[in-house]
């Protein structure tokens, strides 16, 4: 199974926000890349409101979502970290 993760970062300097939007399958093997990108997006400008939106994921390993929460990431919002578990994966809603 391929677990490719595409990550898009949109920075809006006028509203001082950064949106990190991954697409694909989030696994424990690729979650560190997402965390690194989210940290980098937040450090682009002082005081950026950083949002990681997991709603476009096709599947997310619950352990990977826990790793994001436990990573010490200083982002403002984590969207789409749903509770619906199917076959050991969280379905992003």
C-alpha positions, 0 to 999 in steps of 0.5 A: 500500500502506497502512503503518499502524502501531498501537503499544500501550504497557503500563507495569508500575510494580511490575515496573519494565517497559514493553512497546512492541508495534507491529502492522501493517507496519513501514517506513522511513517509520514506524520513526521513530515507533516509536523515539520511542514506545520512547524515551518509554516508557523515560523514563516512570520511571527505570530502566524495563526497556523491551521492543520486541516486533516479533512482532505485525507483519504485515511489517517492512522489514529496513532499518527493523529495522536503523534501530531497532538503529542508532538508539541506542535505550537499550532493554533488549530487541528481540523478534521481529527475525527473519531470515526474509526474504520479498519484501524484508521480514522476517516477524515470527515 
